[in-house]
Amino acid sequence: MADKLVISTENEAFLARITELSGETITVCDQCGTCSGSCPMIAEMDVTPSQMIRMVQLGQREVLDSKTMWLCASCFACTVRCPRGLDVAKVAEALRQVTLRKAIDRINIRAIPADELAELPQIALVGALRKLTG
Amino acid sequence: MTSEKHNAAQTLEKAGPSKKTRFPYYPGCTLKTTAQNLEASALASAEVLGIELVELPRWNCCGVVSSLADDDLIHHVAPVRNLIRAQEMRAAGVVDGETRLVTLCSMCFNTLKRSNARVKESADDLKTINEFMYLEDDYDGGVDVVHFLEVLRDVGHERISEAVKAPLAGLKVAPYYGCTLLRPKEIGIDDPEAPTIQDDLLRALGAEPVDNPYKKVCCGSYQIVQNRDAVADLAYDILRHARIAGAEAMTTCCPLCAFNLDRSQREIGEKHPDHEPMPVLYITQLMALAFGLPPECMRFDLNYTNPKALLLSTSLAGEEA
């Protein structure tokens, strides 16, 4: 017998939280995979963008343990191509925010060697700090 | 100002209207540091076309990336504060009622335009932000954020061609668009899947634009800070496909794309011995070159992959470059 997928109230609450943060109707995704096929960072990811969306639909908090939303460069290739009009980049931002709003940072700027830090343009640093620190 | 620069401007003034069009201009942080070559070449080229970009007084960092969380208004404050500066400049009569705010950095463009769109769409959000910045005049939603490439498109590529003194004949250039000029759709300045705005400008300058499918694939953006290898891999693909298509150089309008594509060639060279260095230029540098402006307007010394050999080989470098 096939395993039965049970959606608990915790699962529903997680989907509701990400829906609220992203402002997106995440349930419209029908898993066509266009976002994954468009993602420039997919080679680095453990969970593809379309899998990430599926996990959010099912309210699976484990998605927060994946690298996916931290590798997103907010390039909006997925956003412009989604045939269902879902702004996948906003969902990734919402998933980052769940962690960052607990004041848990993804990067430690002090760990970057001084010579690398010195040559990085400000837009790289400010962009990374905005997306990867709380 | 050099005599050469004067001459180019005077030539155009004789041919066309002599009145200068003044625009409020937002530079952004990076144009004052690693991308001084973008600013210098754009301002000088604009002047040749009778356009003066008047820097906003007291501008502040736009935040680089737009806040995407629905409930996060605080990160729209910095962009909107800059829009208030543009509004003030117009009210002071400095820019002849011009409502457009011109940007050069693609990331600043995207962030300012997205915040502007949000407060134009939501009266509630605008009210909240205005109340938060109670020491400022209220923003009235009357500013339009544009990119310099759009201003050039409005000037008309025919008129730009007329200003060319040293056509970039024979130079095969891959225009790289990246993300923030094109996406999302409602913010982008061109077709997000088939952009041509840089191609058209390159053609007007006498260069030969080279098409390739990687021209709108992200270079990795701010991931350079935590993930240099992944960015180098992306840059390798982007540069390699431009090379395969026949390009000798690449152009961009984004100081972060420029850094990722140009600086990463150091790592790419170590990892891929077959990599042939490719100059990555701001499109405005090529425009200044084609307009016959002096080297201090191009600042090729700030490009990591030195373009001088290429430009000399195509007799474009000019006597001093």
Interface residues (C-beta under 8 A of the other chain):
Chain A: E20 L21 S22 G23 P40 M41 A43 E44 L71 A73 S74 C75 F76 A77 T79 V80 D87 A89 K90 E93 A94 Q97 R106 I107 I109 I112 E116 E119 L120 P121 Q122 I123 A124 L125 V126 G127 A128 R130 K131 L132
Chain B: G28 C29 T30 T33 T34 A35 C61 G63 V64 V65 S67 L68 A69 D70 D71 D72 H75 C105 M107 C108 C179 L182 R183 P184 K185 P192 E193 K216 V217 C218 G220 S221 Y222 Q223 I224 V225 Q226 N227 R228 A230 D233 L234 P255 L256 F259 R263
